[in-house]
Amino acid sequence: MSMKKNQPTARHSRKISASRLRRFIAQAAEDITEGISTVNIALRGNTFEIHLEGATINITINEKGGEA
C-alpha cells in the first residue's frame, strides 16, 4: 500500500476510564517483561524510554493535559 506524501495520518482517539488504562498498562508491562529479569529505562526531558531487546517504547508526558 502506498501513501501520498503530505497526506495526514489518521488519529483515532477515545476516552476510557482511568481504571481501564491502569489495567491496560499493567497487562502490557506483564507481556513486555515476560521471560526477562531486568529492563533498561531512561527519563529524557518529559519522555520515558523503555529499552528492550530489539525495541524501544517511548512514553511522553504532556504537561498541558488533554482537552476536556
N, C-alpha and C positions, 0 to 999 in steps of 0.2 A: 504494500500500500504506500503510495507516495503522498506527501503533503505539500501543498503550495507554500512557498516562502511567505512570511509575514501573515500567515493565517493563524489567528489566535487559537490556542488550545482550549478545549472545553474545561471549565472548572465546575465540578459538581460539589455542592456543599449542602449540609442539612444540620439541624440542631439535634443533639442527642442528650440524654441525661448524663450528669456527671458520674453517676454510679455505673452506667454502661461504658463510659470512657475508661473508668478505673478498671473494670473487668477486661476490656479490650487490651489495655496496656499490660495488665498482669499476664494475660494469656500470651500476648506477643513476646513478653520477656521470657516466659517459660519455653516457648517454641524456639526463640533465638538462642538461648543458652543451653538447650538440651545437648548433653554429651560433652560440654566443656566446663572447666572449673573456674576460669578467670576470663574477664573481658576488659579490654583497654577502653577507657572513657576519658575524654578531654572536654574542657569548657573553654571555648574561644569566643570572647565577647558575649553575645546572647545566644550562642549555639552550643548545644551538647553534641559531641561527636562520639559515636559508639563504633569502635573499630573491631571488626570480626574478620575471620579468615575469608578473604575474597569479597568482603562487603564493608561498607560504611553506612551507618544510619545517622542522619543529622536531624536534630530537633531544635528548631529556632523559636525562641520566646519573643513575642511581640508585646512590648510593654504597654502599648496603647490599648490592647484588647480588641475584641470584636465589636461590631455594631449590634446593638440590641434591637 
